[in-house]
Amino acid sequence: MSDIDIRITGRAGRITLTRPKALNAMTYDMCLAIEAALDDWAGNDAVALVVIDAEGDRAFCSGGDIAELYATGKKGDFAYGRRFWADEYRLNNKMSAYPKPIVSLLQGFTMGGGVGIGCHGSHRIVGDSSQIAMPECGIGLVPDVGGTLILARAPGRLGEYLGTTGTRLGPDDAILAGFADIYLPEESWPALVAKLESGGHPSVIDGQTPPPGTLRPQTAEIDRLFAGGDLGKIRENLENADSDFAADALKKLSRASPLSAACTIEIIRRLREAGPTMPAALDLEYRFTFRAMERGDFLEGIRAAIIDKDRNPQWQHADGDVPPAAISDMLHPLGADALKL
């Protein structure tokens, strides 16, 4: 497959995304190919670890390739998207519980589906160009691919902040929030990959202290402003706060689908209260994405952001007042259609 290069090099199972002109956006076929490789390598003694990287300087993976999802959804075919998400989430779950080390090298943008294949392994490496984000609320989804697990485990109220505003994280911030483990300057990555391929052991990874990020000085304010019980209270806190941070956060939040943002907050809090697990996170995410095209704002979000590019989505509950019943409608159990991992 020309979009991805899967091979065994030395002791390493190697996966390289090869769509740099498309910011390495992940297609359905790429998702299935990664899963097949991981299944093959899990019991292959010749493979000691897995290394995932991507071609190009701009992105590890900018997310899932959503054009096909939009095209099928506009025709009333919701089955394709549901199958895509279900298969993708099964892959994400396998990566989080994989029996061998998975090393990912996350240069440039790592967003959405890129988080799903880059941020659930055992050794997640970021560099100076890294920018990690979960911007799904801006297209009428919720943070998915297991992203809500990371958000629920993030310190304080970082999860609510990052999940609803889509704020991009540099290397230090990504490590603080739990999306990455290790900082290494990117010029050292080729030599590291060579060592991983020849030796097959992640002990050769020697991280460094990253340049200071922006989140650590903001955590107290984030905790205070995003501690509201629901989206309405958080918006009220931001509107009443007199700070540059609050103004910026409110601006970002205003771009999100209110229904998506409200459901994101609900998912994070349900996971946090129950003790977050990957299966529970993916189950809740799938309840939303299963219904996203039929009842949510996903198609409108893609239209405004990708198709017409007018940046003027006509969201449901545009005044920001999302009734509890609307959240419940998106997140109640799916019964026989529930996600099967």
C-alpha positions as CSV (number, residue, x, y, z in Angstrom):
1,M,0.0,0.0,0.0
2,S,1.5,3.3,-1.0
3,D,0.1,5.2,2.0
4,I,1.9,3.2,4.5
5,D,5.1,1.1,4.7
6,I,5.0,-1.9,6.9
7,R,8.0,-4.2,7.3
8,I,10.4,-5.8,9.7
9,T,13.8,-4.2,10.1
10,G,16.2,-6.0,12.4
11,R,14.3,-6.7,15.7
12,A,11.7,-4.0,15.0
13,G,8.3,-4.2,13.4
14,R,8.3,-1.0,11.5
15,I,5.2,1.1,10.5
16,T,5.8,4.3,8.5
17,L,3.0,6.6,7.4
18,T,3.8,7.7,3.8
19,R,1.2,10.4,3.0
20,P,3.1,13.6,3.9
21,K,1.2,15.7,1.3
22,A,-2.0,14.8,3.1
23,L,-0.3,15.3,6.6
24,N,-0.3,11.5,6.9
25,A,-4.1,11.5,7.4
26,M,-5.2,7.9,8.2
27,T,-7.5,6.1,5.8
28,Y,-9.6,3.1,6.6
29,D,-7.3,0.8,4.7
30,M,-4.3,2.1,6.7
31,C,-6.1,1.4,9.9
32,L,-6.8,-2.2,8.9
33,A,-3.2,-2.6,7.7
34,I,-1.8,-1.5,11.0
35,E,-4.1,-3.8,12.9
36,A,-3.1,-6.8,10.7
37,A,0.6,-6.1,11.3
38,L,0.2,-5.8,15.0
39,D,-1.7,-9.1,15.1
40,D,1.1,-10.8,13.1
41,W,3.9,-9.4,15.2
42,A,2.3,-10.0,18.6
43,G,3.3,-13.7,18.5
44,N,6.4,-13.3,16.3
45,D,9.6,-13.8,18.3
46,A,11.6,-12.1,15.6
47,V,9.8,-8.8,16.5
48,A,10.9,-7.4,19.9
49,L,9.2,-4.1,19.6
50,V,7.2,-1.9,17.2
51,V,8.4,1.5,16.0
52,I,5.8,3.9,14.3
53,D,6.9,7.0,12.5
54,A,5.8,9.1,9.5
55,E,7.4,10.8,6.5
56,G,7.6,14.6,6.3
57,D,8.2,17.4,8.7
58,R,4.7,18.8,9.1
59,A,2.8,15.9,10.7
60,F,3.0,12.5,12.3
61,C,-0.7,12.1,11.5
62,S,-3.3,14.9,11.3
63,G,-6.2,12.6,12.0
64,G,-8.6,10.4,10.1
65,D,-9.4,10.9,6.5
66,I,-12.9,12.3,6.9
67,A,-13.8,13.1,3.3
68,E,-15.3,9.6,2.7
69,L,-17.2,9.8,6.0
70,Y,-18.8,13.0,4.9
71,A,-19.6,11.8,1.4
72,T,-21.3,8.6,2.7
73,G,-23.0,10.4,5.5
74,K,-24.6,13.0,3.2
75,K,-26.1,10.2,1.2
76,G,-27.7,8.8,4.3
77,D,-25.3,5.9,4.6
78,F,-24.3,6.0,8.3
79,A,-23.0,2.4,8.2
80,Y,-19.7,3.2,6.7
81,G,-18.7,5.7,9.4
82,R,-19.9,3.4,12.1
83,R,-17.8,0.5,10.7
84,F,-14.8,2.8,10.3
85,W,-15.0,4.1,13.9
86,A,-15.6,0.6,15.4
87,D,-12.6,-0.9,13.6
88,E,-10.4,2.1,14.4
89,Y,-11.4,1.9,18.1
90,R,-10.6,-1.8,18.1
91,L,-7.1,-0.9,16.9
92,N,-6.7,1.8,19.5
93,N,-7.6,-0.7,22.2
94,K,-5.1,-3.3,20.9
95,M,-2.3,-0.7,20.9
96,S,-3.0,0.3,24.5
97,A,-2.8,-3.3,25.7
98,Y,-0.1,-4.5,23.2
99,P,2.2,-7.2,24.7
100,K,5.4,-5.6,23.3
101,P,6.8,-2.1,23.5
102,I,5.4,0.4,20.9
103,V,7.6,3.4,20.2
104,S,6.0,6.3,18.4
105,L,7.8,9.4,17.1
106,L,5.4,12.4,16.9
107,Q,6.7,15.2,14.9
108,G,4.5,18.1,13.8
109,F,0.8,17.7,14.0
110,T,-0.6,14.7,15.9
111,M,-4.4,15.1,16.0
112,G,-7.5,13.1,16.3
113,G,-6.9,9.7,14.7
114,G,-3.2,10.4,14.9
115,V,-3.5,10.4,18.7
116,G,-5.2,7.0,18.4
117,I,-2.2,5.4,16.8
118,G,0.5,7.6,18.3
119,C,-0.4,8.2,21.9
120,H,-1.4,4.8,23.3
121,G,1.8,2.9,23.0
122,S,4.5,2.4,25.7
123,H,7.0,5.0,24.6
124,R,5.6,8.2,23.0
125,I,8.3,10.6,21.9
126,V,7.9,14.3,21.1
127,G,10.3,16.9,19.6
128,D,10.4,20.6,19.1
129,S,7.9,20.6,16.2
130,S,5.3,18.5,18.0
131,Q,1.8,19.8,18.3
132,I,-0.7,17.4,19.7
133,A,-4.4,18.2,20.0
134,M,-7.9,16.8,20.1
135,P,-9.9,19.3,18.1
136,E,-12.9,17.1,17.4
137,C,-15.5,19.4,19.0
138,G,-14.7,21.9,16.3
139,I,-16.2,19.5,13.7
140,G,-19.1,18.2,15.7
141,L,-17.5,15.1,17.2
142,V,-16.1,14.4,20.7
143,P,-12.4,13.6,21.4
144,D,-12.3,9.9,20.4
145,V,-9.8,7.1,19.5
146,G,-9.3,6.7,23.3
147,G,-8.5,10.4,23.7
148,T,-11.0,10.8,26.5
149,L,-9.0,8.3,28.5
150,I,-6.0,10.5,28.4
151,L,-8.1,13.6,29.1
152,A,-9.8,11.9,32.1
153,R,-6.4,11.1,33.5
154,A,-4.9,14.5,32.9
155,P,-4.1,16.6,36.0
156,G,-6.9,18.7,37.5
157,R,-9.3,20.1,34.9
158,L,-6.9,20.0,32.0
159,G,-9.1,17.3,30.4
160,E,-12.2,19.5,30.2
161,Y,-10.0,22.4,28.9
162,L,-8.1,20.5,26.2
163,G,-11.1,18.4,25.1
164,T,-13.5,21.4,24.5
165,T,-11.1,24.0,23.2
166,G,-8.8,21.8,21.0
167,T,-5.8,23.7,22.4
168,R,-2.5,22.5,20.7
169,L,0.2,21.1,23.0
170,G,3.9,21.5,22.5
171,P,6.3,18.9,23.8
172,D,6.3,19.9,27.5
173,D,2.6,20.4,27.6
174,A,1.9,17.1,25.8
175,I,4.0,15.3,28.5
176,L,2.2,17.2,31.3
177,A,-1.2,16.3,29.9
178,G,-0.3,12.6,29.4
179,F,-0.2,12.4,25.6
180,A,3.6,11.8,25.5
181,D,6.3,10.5,27.7
182,I,9.7,11.6,26.3
183,Y,11.2,14.6,24.7
184,L,14.1,14.2,22.3
185,P,15.4,16.7,19.7
186,E,14.3,15.5,16.3
187,E,17.7,15.5,14.8
188,S,18.5,12.5,17.2
189,W,15.6,10.4,16.0
190,P,17.2,8.6,13.1
191,A,20.0,7.4,15.3
192,L,17.6,6.3,17.9
193,V,15.5,4.3,15.4
194,A,18.6,2.6,14.1
195,K,19.4,1.5,17.7
196,L,15.9,0.3,18.3
197,E,16.0,-1.7,15.0
198,S,19.3,-3.3,15.8
199,G,18.9,-3.9,19.5
200,G,15.1,-4.3,19.9
201,H,15.0,-2.8,23.3
202,P,13.5,0.6,24.4
203,S,16.1,1.0,27.1
204,V,18.2,2.9,24.6
205,I,15.8,5.8,24.7
206,D,17.3,8.5,26.8
207,G,15.0,11.5,27.1
208,Q,15.8,15.1,27.8
209,T,14.1,17.9,29.6
210,P,11.9,19.7,27.1
211,P,11.8,23.5,26.7
212,P,9.2,25.0,29.1
213,G,5.6,24.9,27.8
214,T,2.7,27.2,28.5
215,L,0.3,25.0,30.5
216,R,2.1,24.6,33.8
217,P,1.7,28.2,34.9
218,Q,-2.0,28.1,33.8
219,T,-3.1,25.0,35.7
220,A,-4.5,26.8,38.7
221,E,-6.6,29.1,36.5
222,I,-7.7,26.2,34.3
223,D,-8.8,24.2,37.4
224,R,-10.8,27.1,38.7
225,L,-12.5,28.1,35.4
226,F,-13.2,24.6,34.1
227,A,-14.5,23.1,37.4
228,G,-18.1,24.0,36.6
229,G,-20.6,21.3,36.6
230,D,-21.5,21.6,32.9
231,L,-20.8,23.6,29.8
232,G,-23.1,26.5,30.8
233,K,-21.2,27.0,34.1
234,I,-17.8,26.8,32.4
235,R,-18.9,29.4,29.9
236,E,-20.2,31.6,32.7
237,N,-16.9,31.3,34.5
238,L,-15.0,32.3,31.4
239,E,-17.3,35.2,30.7
240,N,-16.9,36.6,34.2
241,A,-13.1,36.1,34.4
242,D,-10.9,39.1,33.7
243,S,-7.8,37.5,32.1
244,D,-6.2,37.0,28.8
245,F,-6.3,33.3,29.3
246,A,-10.1,33.2,29.9
247,A,-10.7,35.4,26.9
248,D,-8.7,33.1,24.7
249,A,-10.3,29.9,26.1
250,L,-13.8,31.4,25.6
251,K,-12.9,32.3,22.0
252,K,-11.8,28.7,21.3
253,L,-14.8,27.2,23.1
254,S,-17.2,29.4,21.0
255,R,-15.9,27.6,17.9
256,A,-16.9,24.2,19.2
257,S,-20.2,22.5,18.7
258,P,-22.0,23.1,22.0
259,L,-23.5,19.6,21.9
260,S,-20.1,18.0,21.3
261,A,-18.5,20.1,24.1
262,A,-21.2,19.3,26.6
263,C,-20.9,15.6,25.8
264,T,-17.1,15.8,26.1
265,I,-17.4,17.2,29.6
266,E,-19.9,14.5,30.5
267,I,-17.7,11.7,29.1
268,I,-14.6,12.9,30.9
269,R,-16.4,13.2,34.2
270,R,-18.1,9.8,33.9
271,L,-14.7,8.2,33.2
272,R,-13.0,10.1,36.0
273,E,-15.7,9.1,38.6
274,A,-15.6,5.4,37.6
275,G,-11.8,5.1,37.3
276,P,-10.9,5.6,33.6
277,T,-10.2,2.5,31.4
278,M,-9.7,2.2,27.7
279,P,-12.7,0.0,27.0
280,A,-15.0,2.4,29.0
281,A,-13.6,5.4,27.1
282,L,-14.0,3.8,23.7
283,D,-17.5,2.6,24.6
284,L,-18.7,6.1,25.5
285,E,-17.0,7.7,22.5
286,Y,-18.6,5.2,20.2
287,R,-22.1,5.9,21.6
288,F,-21.6,9.5,20.4
289,T,-19.9,8.8,17.1
290,F,-22.5,6.1,16.2
291,R,-25.1,8.8,16.4
292,A,-22.9,11.7,15.2
293,M,-24.0,11.9,11.6
294,E,-27.6,11.1,12.2
295,R,-28.3,13.3,15.2
296,G,-25.2,15.3,16.0
297,D,-23.3,18.2,14.3
298,F,-20.7,16.1,12.5
299,L,-21.8,16.6,8.9
300,E,-22.4,20.3,9.5
301,G,-19.0,20.7,11.1
302,I,-17.2,19.0,8.2
303,R,-19.2,21.1,5.7
304,A,-18.1,24.3,7.4
305,A,-14.5,23.3,8.0
306,I,-13.6,21.1,5.0
307,I,-16.2,21.3,2.2
308,D,-17.4,24.9,2.0
309,K,-14.7,26.2,4.3
310,D,-16.9,29.1,5.3
311,R,-16.0,28.5,9.0
312,N,-19.6,29.3,9.9
313,P,-21.2,26.1,11.2
314,Q,-24.9,26.2,12.1
315,W,-24.7,24.2,15.4
316,Q,-27.5,22.8,17.3
317,H,-28.0,24.6,20.7
318,A,-26.0,27.5,19.3
319,D,-26.8,29.6,22.4
320,G,-24.6,27.2,24.4
321,D,-27.6,25.9,26.5
322,V,-27.5,22.2,25.9
323,P,-30.3,20.4,27.9
324,P,-29.4,17.3,29.8
325,A,-31.8,15.3,27.6
326,A,-29.7,16.1,24.5
327,I,-26.6,14.8,26.2
328,S,-28.4,11.7,27.3
329,D,-29.7,11.1,23.8
330,M,-26.1,11.0,22.5
331,L,-24.6,8.9,25.3
332,H,-27.2,6.4,26.3
333,P,-26.2,2.7,25.7
334,L,-26.4,1.3,22.2
335,G,-27.7,-2.1,23.1
336,A,-27.1,-4.6,20.3
337,D,-25.1,-2.0,18.4
338,A,-22.6,-1.4,21.3
339,L,-18.9,-1.4,20.5
340,K,-17.3,-4.8,20.4
341,L,-13.5,-4.7,21.1
